[in-house]
Amino acid sequence: METDIKVWTEKINELNKGKEKKYYILTMGCQLNENDSEKIAGMLKEAGYVKTERIEEADIIIFNTCCVRENAEERLFGKLGEVKKYKEEKGTIIAIGGCMMQEKHITQKLKESYKFVDIVFGTHTLENFPKDLYYALKENKKIEDILDIDGVVYEGVPVYREDKIKASITIMNGCNNFCTYCIVPYVRGRERSRNPQDIINEAEDLAKQGYKEITLLGQNVNSYLVYQKQKGEDVNFKVLVNGKEKQVNSFATLLKALDEIEGIERIRFVSPHPKDFTDDVIDAIKDSKHVCKLIHLPLQSGSTKVLKEMNRKYTKEDYLNLAKKIKEKIPEVTFSTDIIVGFPGETEQDFEDTLDVVKKVNFEQVFMFIYSRRVGTVADKMENQIPENIKHKRFNRLKELVEKQIEVQNKEYVGKYVDVLVEGESKNNKDILTGRTESNKVVNFEGSRDLIGKVIKLKIVSEHMWYLKGIYDKM
Ligand code: SF4
């Protein structure tokens, strides 16, 4: 679906003629939300706005919300309390978007207690943002633009990315899985995949701009095009990559097509679902030149019983067998994962099963979460909720195990040469450059600025918990 963004951004430009206007965005949540914020920024840029990091000087403040993280609601309402004075003092436009706006109890609370908010938009109406802003500016209207639909795919939305080396591309949106702890299927709608040619065009354009790494995003990336196929749609797309015709009809074939793009050195993807990790995807990763051999494989729990309660549709053994199969086909592969500790009904034995999988798979990175209840989910209604103190104790035990494993892994890097994509100056020390290995380890080293944006070989000379230290000896 194409949008009429240009029409509305031109109208806003006309309205603001001669005045310098600034925007401030706060993004909460996952990489998909960050990508949505890049689209909001892209639309605002076209409308003549420039970015500011100083909230007090913004003419429009946007909160792009998430409802997955704990305390998200308190954070949003706290932020709204802080910005109310800007509305009162200088008429700053306050806009709120994102997943939380698809939750009725939140929009109700906004209407009742935060009447100063100008624009509320949901996950299915992001592309209407310039139109909503125009009416808020011109007619001083309060806008609520939320649709309760399965969702559509919009193309042609301008994207403004601050990072000039790494970029993310949303390839599909929504989720059909309904894991019992997760609110995403209720707020992002059903799975819908973008046309592969639009994805390839975006990646080729990024390569032309000098980007070196792309991350493909989706709630369930490896079911790319699957739902369309199930609905009987023709998903045999002929696409052009580097002027050559290719066929794309699945996630595996999309990876193969993207692998052909000249200039893109690394391709990553998050998040796949273990139940949909088919052999053709494993083979596509194995045979590719640019798809990173680090696979993010969300585990969530190592207990078959808990996995069933979570509606994850795989067992502990399925997960371990999948990791083993991938490792056999791609010996250099490494894994990262997500784990939820303290899901309702999780016993000591269930938690031990999680630790067991962590020991066996030896993840390079584990994103650990303490289970927290989400209104509207099945797990929220489960009676056997785990006391907070037990959840925290288990979380600390898992953290300890993961850190020990990372310490051992990091030691193994010392003395080896690794390929590092140099991302820029270190945040803490401008004299140090920083980059990442294919396995996503941060490497800091001394070197000249012209290495930024290049993949170079570094010798690892020492290891620390969260980064490795390398030297560039031009090997
Ligand atoms: S796969 Fe599960 S955890 Fe991931 S977005 Fe869908 S419902 Fe949520």
Boltz pocket constraint, residues with backbone or C-beta under 6 A from the ligand:
constraints:
  - pocket:
      binder: B
      contacts: [[A, 175], [A, 176], [A, 177], [A, 178], [A, 179], [A, 182], [A, 183], [A, 184], [A, 185], [A, 219], [A, 220], [A, 273]]
      max_distance: 6.0
